[in-house]
């Protein structure tokens, strides 16, 4: 009923920003994923990810998303989610924190 995954890696980010300087840098990242199968047709999931720039200690990002999914039929499911995104060095003129609430119909083939 419960699963937990931990992922880690390295990568490269290149941002072409509308304002401020463009960014290019190597990254190190870590992600944790948790899933709880509440019933055969419903689940609660959470994913948290941290990304750090390798060239600067103050340029890091964090995201966390929690979602509940429930089957409406054998073909359709309803997914409701909340996502928090934090950029320690955002694009000039933007805030550090964004939140997104979402609802979606998901088709399963």
N, C-alpha and C positions, 0 to 999 in steps of 0.2 A: 504493500500500500504506500510505502514511503521510499523515495529515491533521492540521493544526493550525489551530485557530480562536482568535482573541482577541476578547473582547467587553468592552464598557464601557458604563456607564450611570449614571443617577441614579434615585433612588426615594424612597419614604417607608416607614418602619417604625412600626407601632403594636403594642406588646406589653402585654397585660393579664396581669400576673404574679400568682401566688397569694400570694407573699410579697414584701415590698419595694415600691418605687414602680413604677407603670406607666410605660412609656416611649413617647414619640412623637418622631420626629426624621427629618430628611432624610438620605439616604445617597448615597454614591458607591461604585460597585462595579466590579470588574474580574474577568474569568474567562478562564482558558486551558483549552482542550480539545484533547487529543491522542488520536488513534486509530491503531492499527496493525492492519491486516488480516493476520493471520498466515497464514490460508488462506482459501479461499472461504467456509468455514463457521465460522471462529473469529476472534476479535478481542481485542485488549488495549486498554483505554481508560483515560484518566486525565483528571480534571477538578479544577482548583484554582480557588477563588473567594475573593476578599477583599472585604469590605464594611466601610466606615468611616462612622461617624456624622459628619455635617457640623457639628454643634453642639458636639462634644467630641472631642478628639484621642485620648483614652484608651478610647473605646468603639468597638471594632472586632471583627470576626469573620473567621475563616478556616476554610474547609472544603477537604478533599482526598479524592477518591474514586478508587480504582483498581479495575478490574473485568476479569475474563476471561470471555468468552462463547464457548461451543462448541455447535454444532448437534448434537442427538441424532437428529433426523429432519427431514423437510421442514416439520413443524409445530412441534416443540418444541426449545428450546435450554436449556442450563444456564448460569446466570450466577452467578459467585462474586465477592464484592466485599469491600472494606475501606474504611470511611469514617472519617475523622478530623475532628472538629469542635472548634474552639477559640473561646471567647468571652472576651475580655479582661475584661469586667465581667459575670460570670454572675449569675443569680438568687441572692440570699442563701441560703446553705446548700447550694449545688450547686458542683461542681468546674468548673474552666475547660475541661477537656478531656474529650471523649467519644469513644469508639471503637465502631464497629459492624462486626461481621463478618456477612456475609449470603450466603445461597445461595437461588436462586430458579429455578423452571421458568418459562420465558417462552414463551407461545404466539404464533406468527406467523401472521397471517391474510392 
